[in-house]
Amino acid sequence: MERDMYQQVSKPKYECLLFDVDDTLYPLSSGISKEVTKNITEYMITKLGIDQTKVPEMCVQLYKDYGTTMAGLRAIGYDFDYDDYHSFVHGRLPYEMLKPDPVLKSLLHSLPIRKVIFSNANEAHVAMVLSRLGLEDCFEDVICFESLNPTHNSREEENDNTVSELPKTPVVCKPFQEAFEKAFQMANINPEKTLFFDDSIRNLQTAKNIGVHTVWVGSSHRTNGVDYALESIHNVKGALPELWEAVVKSEVPYSGKAAIETYVRA
């Protein structure tokens, strides 16, 4: 019988590990996030002419409503060059605050599963962060701002990123489901076979709603939309040892001898 001819080899639970970058691959305590906020605030005041007394609250609210301040600014009517914005906000960051992370590099290299970056940030910023951390050779693909927004859409061409009754934004970004669906299609990712690491609970909840397994980085407490919680990305092996146990997703012919499991990179 066919069942006697083959022995089923267990299939790995995950085919892809999806990683956010900022405050995920390095800790919030690095200070980079604070510098980003400072640059966004300065951009809103000096480049867009927004009253500086309104900027702090406005910045927080737009981030809360749209996932990024940039997406929120476009939603409420501000138009600006994306490259200029990224150059101002990320291009002036003190990247020397980030140090090489050989521990994380070793962990990532030891994982026998495909690894992909999924960030709202621009390509140059992602590349600089990975370089500073020494992780530039740890990922097979990078999905970033330019991947999701290849053209500068006008508000008339805006995407259907409706948030309650708020104005729509033409920017495609997390936490909107459209961003995840577009990223999965571009990188050929099966959401049900994916484990997603992010520091944003909203991003994780969107991912969870479409079948992705989720890891909240920067917190030790699970909540709705979270399968695992890690205080630090360095804790991944202790919390998820099964990631190192991926085996080939196929069947091994049975010849009367004990079947041999063939290990490959999934």
N, C-alpha and C positions, 0 to 999 in steps of 0.2 A: 504494500500500500504506500501511497505517497507520503503519508505521515511517518511511515517507517524509514523512508528514504532520506528525510531531512529532519534536522533538529532545529527548532526555532531558537534563535539567539535573541536575548532580550534587547528591546529597543531603548535608546536613550530618551530620557524625559525631555531634554532640551536639545535643540539644534542650533540655537543662537543665543548669545548673551549680549544684550543691548545696554549700552552705558551712556548716561549723561556725562558731561564733563565738569562744569563748574560746581564746586561744593559737593562733588561726588567722588571724582578721582583724587581730589585733594580736599582737606577739611575747610570748613567755613572760617576757622580760626586763622587761616593763612593771611586774611586781611584783603584778599583780592576783591571779594564781593563788595566790601565797603568802598574800595577805590572805584569800582564800576558805578556804584550809586552816586558817588561824588561827581564823576565825569558826566553821567546822565543829567544830573541836576544842573551842572554848569552849561551843558549843551542846550537845555531847555531855556535857560535864562539868556545866554549870549547869542545863540543861533536862532532861536524861535521867538525871542522877545517876550517870554512869559514872565509875569510878575513873580519876583523871587520869593515873595511871602506866600504865594500859592503853590509853588513848585513841590515842596516836600510832601504835602498831603496829596497833591495831584499825582505825583510819581507813584506813591504807594497804591492809590486807588486804581490807576491804570494797570499797574502790574497785577493787582488782585482781579480785575475784570477781564483782562486780555492775555495774561500769561507773560507778556513782556511790555515794558513801558513804550517801546517803539511801536508795537502793534496798536496800543491804545492811542498814541498820538496820531497815528494815521486814521484811526476810527473817528476821532473827534474833529478831523478836518485839517490837520497839519500835514504838509507835503514837504519832503526833503529828500536829498540824495542818500540812498542807503549806504553807499561806500563812505561818504563823508561822515555819516552818523557813526558807523563802525570804527572809522579811523579816529574820530574824536573820543569815543567811549572806550574802545579796546586798544587802539593803537598807542595810547599814552600810558598804559598801565605799567606799574613797576613789576615786571615779570620776574625780576630777581628775587622777589618774595617767595617764589616757588623753587623748591630744591629737588634734585633727583631723588626718585623713590625706588631704589633697587629691590626693596621687599615686594612692592606691588608689581614691579616688572617681572620678578620671578614667579609670583602667583599667577599672573596673566599668561606667561609663557608656558606654565605647567598645565594650564587648562586645555583639555583635548576637545574644545568646542569652538565654533566660529564666534568671533567677537567683533561687534560693530558699534561705532560711535553714533549717538543720536542727540544732537545739541541744537538749541535755538541760536547759538552764537555763530558769527561769521567764520569762514574757512581759515582766515589768517590767524584769528584768535585761537581756534581749536588747535591748529598746527603749532603755534607758539607754546601753548600750555603742554601739549604732549611732548614737545621737544624739551622744555624745562624740566619736566618730570622724568624724562628719559624713557618715555613709553611710545615713541613714534613708530616702532616696529611691532606693536602688540595688537593692532587691529587690522582687519581685512578691508573694512569699508568705513567711510565717514559720511553721515547724513547731517548737513548743517544748514545754515540760513540760505545760502545760495542754491543748495539742492532743492529746497522747498519753494524758493522764490526766485526762479531764474530770470524773471522780468520784473520791472517796476510797474506794477498795476496801478491804474488810476482808480479813483473811488467808484467810477462807473463800472469798472471791471472787477469789483471787489468779490471776494470769495464768500461763501455762505457760512461765515463763522459767527452766527447769531448767538448772543449771550443775553438771554431774557429779552428785555425791550431795549437793550443798549444798541448804539450804532454799530454797524458791521465794520470789520477791518479787512483791508486787502492783503494783509500779511498772514501767511500760513505759518503757524508755530504751535508747539505744545502750549497749553493742554488740549487744544482742539482735536477732535477725532479725525478730522480731515488730514491733519499733519501726520498722525500715526498711519493712517491708511495709505497716504502717499509714500511715506518712508518705507513701509512694508513692501509696497509694490516695486519701488525703485531698487531695493536691496534683496528682493526675492525672499522675504521673511514670512514664515508661518507663525502668526501670533500665538497660537495654542502650543507651540513648541519653543517659545521664547521666554527668557527671564530678563526682566527690565530693572536696571539699577538707576535710581534717581533720588534727589534730595527733596523734590517737590511732591507733596501729597496730592495735589490736583492732577499733576501729570500721571502719577501712579494710578489714581482712581479712574481716569479716562482709559488708561491701558487695561486695567482690570476689567472694565466694562466690555471690552472687545476681546476678552479671552486670554490676555497676557498674564503671565505669572510675574509678581512684583516684589521688589526689594527696596525698602525705604532706608536710604543711607543718611546717617547723621542722627538717627534716633534708635533707642533701644526698646521702644514700645510699639507694638503693632496696633493698627487701627483699621477702620473700614477701607478696603481697597488695597490692603497690604498683606502679603503672604509671609514676608520675612522682614525683620528690622535689624539693621547693623549700625552700631555707634560709629564704626569706621569701616571703610572698604577693606581694610587690612584683616577684618574679622571674618571674611567670606569663607575661608576654608574651614574654620571651626563651626560656622553656622550651616554651611552647605557642602559637607564632604562628598555628597553624591555627585557633585559636578565633576569630580576627578575619576568617576567610575563609568564614564560614557563608553559604550561598546558599539561595534559595528551594527548597522541596522539592516541585516540581511539574514539569509538562512545558510547554514553550513551543511554540505552533503554528509550523509551518514554512511560510513563504510563498514560498520560492524565494530569499529573501534570507538573509543570515547571521542566525542566531538571536541574540536579545538576552537575556542573563541578567538576570533581575529580582531585585534584592536587597531583602530584607525582614528584619525582626527575627524570628528563628526562635522 
